[in-house]
Amino acid sequence: EQARDLAEMLTDLRPRVVELLPDAVDRSTEVWLDSGLRGSELAGDHSVAALTNVSAGRIQLRGDASGIDLDFLLAHELVHALMGGTWDPLPAVMKEGLCDALAARLVPRSAPLARALRLFAARFAFGDQALDLSLTEPGLGGRWGTRIDIASPGVLRRGPLDALALQGRGIRLHDATEDEDALYGYGLLVVERSVDRVGLEGLHTLCVAAQEQDEDVVPVDWLLWAAALDADPRSWDRALAEAFGP
């Protein structure tokens, strides 16, 4: 039953991704509903909900509870699978951000939760956080509130400019800097702010221009201009707080 639902999602989402993404390559892509992520080096990592192997033409989705709906995950992975070569100079963190940003457009029901998870995790790069929670029960005429302090795990984290220098198709890392959660949030923040200013076509144009100048990755100063950011970490912290929204 879940596989049939997934097939319907694929029929709906694939042409919409092709239409929305500049330089989308309509590659033949299998989609596996595979809770074991078989054949992947990430098969034993249950923190990975989905992955795309472009060379094999395959998307694998666990299909079990991951906190984010299956159609959102599928939309994200379809962007990876159909992304043309002119996107190669986009930093790895921004490729993930682009996948999230387009999935949020295509599956708006799931967008608030997905964005909150990404942006909230990214803010831990700038210190611990506090949440103000309030609950209103109109029937009982009451309102209660509390403040919860949340500490980040004690891991070394990259700064945002270091993150923008990471190349590749994805940001799954295997080193001492276990900060993938923050990196996904950086990527979404920069992509959303860039798209707001220059549009998807404008962001794609930066990638094409970088290729024409034989740059392996889009220069950081171009990206900061597009996203109206600077090198000051406080600017990123404020931008994340603003992007988090209600």
Disulfide bonds with the S-S distance in Angstrom:
none
